[in-house]
Amino acid sequence: MKRLINTIQFFILVCCIGIASSGYAQEESVEEETGSETETERNKASYSLGNGLNFAFNEEAYQFNITGFLQPGYFNERVEGLEDVNQYNSKRTFLQFGGAALKEKVSFFVQLDFSLTNPLMDAWIGYEPIEQVKISFGQKQTFVNNREMTYREDRLQFVSRSMLSQSLSQTGREFGVFVESKFKLGNTMGIAPMAALTSGDGRNSFGEDSRDSDIGGVKIGGRLDFYPLGFFKEGNELTNVDLEREDIFKFVIGVAGSQNNGASGAAGESHGDFFLFDENGNNSLPDYRQLYTDILMKYKGFSFLAEYANTSAAGIDKVFIDDAATQILAPQQISEFLALGDSYNFQLGYITKNGYSFDVRYGTATAEFENYADSVLSDMNETTFGLSKYFYKNALKVQASYSRIEPSMGETINQIELILHIAL
């Protein structure tokens, strides 16, 4: 993975030098011919809250952006019979770099979260052969998960992601090739088909060094979104919240799914968290399947999101827990390694014209093997109430939430979270 990161960093550096050189050379040539245009007119720099520092070269043909955001916050968790948990820290500390060469139809994006031990979140290069299609290569937030997991961390409706998202995903990042498209059908309808081929090991999927190679096979997935009444307003598709206040009722119906051939983590986003074996002691990892359906509605500040997820395993016949092949895997035991079952998530919210957002969320999870205590995914319900104040759209906001988690076994968990979101 380190070699990949170094390669991407070198490529980006070369691109930036090439763009700057190209912009300077073209500008110098034009000035010699006309003698009127100045460097300031052809190259621009600007800053705005939430959009960061932006540079444009050669009449905005080449663009570069530096931005990020901080989320200092407080977290409290109470469980009957246990000591309270109190945390004061930065929930997320992101730094972002992006750029585009418009004539060449090439773009790149790098995102790091310095609140994590391994900060690299995204690092990809994109190419748009036509306006409606984009092909990306690298580590990227995938669209094959539930809809909420497709939104970046600075655009969430609540302080934290839903129970469904946290149970069946980690960061939602994958390494591979991504194809996204968006087409208009007739005068109003729209459709957005997407497909991905990834390593299947999630973020930093190639381990610490070249000796820690990729595990298992590839992950194949896709998503199809249908907009019966037309696309949302520009930017309004990037979050659950109806920040742009749709003038007419609009909604999107989506279905997404994936098959991870040889998963080695509970949610299919990990690298070597567990191993299973065949009768000869060789690795025999299970296939992990995820299926999602969702609908998102928006109208004049109101928003409603409904999501359903089903996960299952395949390829677990004649699989053993130990490499000596003495302990065969019982059918229900696969749920000790993979998050298997069904989950629902419902989110309802309203944002006023002056930026106050009132939100409520309810989610359930049901394990595939009922009453099996060692399942990764256990039976539980979650209810969350959220209150947010948007001072400048997603750039500056305060968010607070209270969650009550009721597991089928064990004590009820009460959580309070508060963050101040500041975008650069």
N, C-alpha and C positions, 0 to 999 in steps of 0.2 A: 504493500500500500504506500510505503514511503517513496518508492520509486515512481509510482503513479502520481503522487502529489508533486514531487519534484519535476516530473515531466510536464504536468499541467501548469505549474508555476513558471517554468521556462518558456512554455508556449505562449502564455499570457504576456510575459515580459517581452518576448520577441514581437508579438502582435502590437503591443503598445508602442514599442520603439519604431516598428514599421509604419504604424498609423501616423505617429508624430512626424516621422521623416517624410512620409508621403504628403502629409498636410503641409509641412513646411516647404517642400520642394514645389508642390503645385502652387502654393501661395506666392512663393518667390517669383515663379514664372509669370503668374498673372499680373503681379505688381510691376514687373519689368515691361509687360505689354501695355498696361493701362496707365500705370503711374498714379492711380487714384485711390484704389482700395488699400486699406491699412490692415496690419496684422490683427488689430483689435476687432475689426469688422468681420473677419473671417474666422477667428478663434474666440470662443466665449467661455466664461466661467460664471457660475451662479450657484446660489445656495437658497434652499427653502426648507422649512421644518417638515420632516417626514420624507423629503426627497433627497436630502443630503447635499453633497457637493458634486456639481455636475460640470463636466468639461465638454465642449463641442469644438471640433476642428474641421476646417475646410468646408465652411457653410453647413455645419451639422451633419456632414456625411459620416464622420467618425465621432463616437460618443463614449464617454467614460464617466462612471459614477462611483462615489464612495459614500456609504451610509451605514446605518446600524441602529440598534436600539438597546436600552437598558430597562430591566424590570426589577428594581428593588422591592422587596416584599416581606410580609409576615405570614407565618403558617402556624396554626394551632390544631392539634388533634387530641381528642378526649375519648378514652375507652374505659368503661366501668371496670374498676379493679386494677387499672394500670396508671402509671405516672403520666401526666400530661406531657405532650411533645410540643415544644415551642422553638421555632426557627426564624431567624432574621438573616436574610441573605439576598443575593441577587438571583432571582429565579431563572432569568435568562440574560446573557450578555453577548449580543450578536454584533459582528462586524461583517459588512457586505461590500463586495466589489463587483461591478458589472460593466459591460461595455458592448458596443455594437459597431460594425462596419456596414452601413446601410446599403451601399452599392454592391458590396460583396455578399450581402444577406447572411452575414455571420455574426453571432453574439456569444457572450460567455458570462458566467456568473459564478462567484465564489462566496460562500457564507460560512462563518465560523462562530461557534458558541463557546466563549471562554469561561463559562460556568461549568464546563465539562472537562474531564481529564484529557480526552481526545476531542479537540474542538471542531475538527472538520465536519461540516454538515453537508454542504453542497459544493460541487466543483464540476461544471459541465460546459461543453461547447455546443452551440446550436447552429443549425443551417436551415434556411427557409427557401426551398426550391420554388415555391409559389406562395402567395400571400396567405392562403388558407391552411398550409401544411408546415409543420416545424419538426425537424429531426434533431434530437439531442443525444450526446454521448458523454458519459461520465457518471458521477454520483449525484443523484437528484431525488427530490421528493416525488414519490410515485403517485399515480392516479388510480392504481388498481385496488386501493383500500376504500373504506367508507368515505362519504363526502367530507365529513369534518376533518379527517386525516389528510385531505388534499390541501387544506388551508395552512398557510405559514403561521408560525407561533406568534407573530405580532398582530394577527387578524382574528383571534379567537373571540367567540361570544362570551365565554366565561374565563375565569382566571386559569383554569386547567381544562384539559380535554375530558371528554366523557368517559364513563366506565367502559363502554364498548370500545372506544379508541385505545384506551390504555391497556385493556385486556388482550386485544387481538393485534396490536402494533406496538412498536417502540418509538422510533423517530419518524418512521414512514419513508426513510431514505433507502435507495437501492443503487447498485452500480450496474450500468448496462446501456442499452440503446432504447430510446423513447421516441415514439412517433405520435404527434398530436395534430388534430385537424379540426376545423370548424367551418361548416357550410350553411348557407341560407337555403331554405326550401320554400319556394314561392315568395309571397310578399311578407309573411310573418314568421312562419315556422323556422326552426333551426335545429341542426344536429351536430354533435361533436364526437366522432369516433376516435379512440386512442388505443395504442398497443405498446407493449413493453417486453423486452427480452433482457433479463438481468441475471446476476450471479446467484441470487437466491440466498445470500448470506447477509443481506442488509447493509448497514453503514460500516465503512472500513472493512469490507468483506474479505480482504486478502490478508488479514491478520497483522502481526507486528513486523514481519520481514519476509523475504523471499522463501524462507524455509517453512513458513506457516501458510501453505497454499490453500486455495479455495476448496471448500468441502461440499460434497454432493454435486448434483447437477444444476441445470439452469432453472430459472423461474420464468414462466410464460404467463402473461396477464393482459387484461385490457379493460376498457370502460367505454360505455356508450351513453351519452347524455342527449335527451330530446327536449326541446323547448317548443311546446305547442303554440304558445302565444308570442314567440319571439325572444331574443336574447335579453338579459338584464342590461341596465344602463352600464356604460363603461366603468369598470372598477368595482361594480356592485356584485360581480360574480366571484370576487376574491374573498368573501366572508359571508357568514350566515346572516349577519346584521344587515338590515335594509338602510344602510348609511345614505344611499343616494335617493331614497324615498321614491319608489316606482310609482309613476302616475297612473298606470293601469295594472290590473292584477296579472302577475306573471309567475310561472313556475317551471321547474326543470325536473324531469324524471330520469333517474340514472340506474344503471346496472353495471356492476364491476365484478371481476373474478380473476383468480389466478391459481396456478398449480405450481408448487415448489417441489421439484424433483430431487429429493434427498435433503430434507430440512434437518438442521442440527440445532435449532432453538425453538422455544415454546411458541413464538409467534411467527416463525419463519424469517426472522431478521437478525439472526445471531450466527456466530462462528464457533462451532465446536463446543457448544454447551453440554451436549451429551453425544454418546455413540451407541449404536446397536450393531449387532453382528449376525452374519450368516453361519451356517453349520461348519464352515471352514475357518471361522475367526476373522473373516474380512468384513470391512464396514458395510452395513446394510441399512442405510438411513431411510426413514419412511417418507412418503410423498404427503405434502400438506396442501389441502385445498381450502380456499376462502371464496365465499360468494356473498355479494352485497347488493342490496336494492335500497334506493332512497328517493325521497322527494323533498324539494325545497320550494316554498312559496313565499312571495314578497308582495306587499302592497301598502303604500303610504306609511311606511315606518313599521308595519307589522311583518313578522317573519315566522315561519313554521317549518321545522325540519323533522322528518321521520326517517329512521334508518333501521334496517334489519340485516343481520349477519348470520351466516351459518358456516361452520368450519368442520372439516372432516379429514380423516387420514386414509391412506391407501398404501399398498405394498408392504404389509406387515405380516404376511404369511411366513411361517418358518423363520422367524426372527428371534434372536437370543439377546439376553441382557448382558451376558459376559462373553468374552472372546474365546473361552473354552467350550462354548456351546453346551453348557449344562443347565441353564435356566432359560426356558423358552418364554417368550413374551405372551402373557395372557391378554385377551382382547381388551379388557378394561384398563390394563396397565399402560397402554399407549397414551392415555389421558394424563399420566404422570409426566410425560415429556412434551406433549403438544396441547395447546389450548383448544379444546374440542367442545362444540355445543352450539347454542343459539343465543343471540343477544339482540335487544331492541334499544333504541335511543330516540327520545322525543324532546325537541327543544322549541319553546315558544317565547317570543320576545316582541317588545315594542320600544322604539326609540323616538323620543319627542323631537320637535324641531330645534329645541335648544340643547340637544345632546344628552339627555338623560335616557338611559336604557334599563328597562325592567324585564328580567328574563327568568324563566323557570325551565328545569330539565328533569326528566324522569327516565331511568334506564333499568333494564333487567338483564340478567345473565342466567342461563340454564345449562348445566353441564350435560354432556352427552350420556354419561353413565351416572344415573341418579343414585344418590347416597354413597358415592365412592369418595371417601374422605381425602384421598391423595391427588385428586384431579387438579391440574393447573388452573382451569376455569371452574369456579365453584358457583353454586346458586346464590344470588344476592340481588338486592334492589338498591337503587341510588336515587335520591331526590336532592336537587340543588336549586337554590334561589340565588340570583345574581343581580347586582345593582352596579351600573357603570355610569360614569360621566365622561363624555367625549368632548374635550375642549377644542380639538382641532382634528376632527375625523379620527383616523387611526394613529396619528402622529403623537398626540398627547392625550392621555386618558387615565382615569383612576377606576379600578375594578375591585369589587368585593364580592365574595360568595360564601354561602353556608351550605354544606353538604351533609346529608344523613345517609349512611351506608348500613344496610341491614343484611348481613349474611345469614344463610340458613342455619349455619352452625357457628356459634361464638357470639360475642357481644356486639352491640350496635356501636358504630364509629361515627363521631361527630367531628367535622372539620370546618375550620374558618380560614379563609385566605384573603389577603389584601395585597394589591400591587399598585405601584405607580409606573405607568408605561411612558417612556420618553424616547422618541425616535430622533435620530440625529438629522 
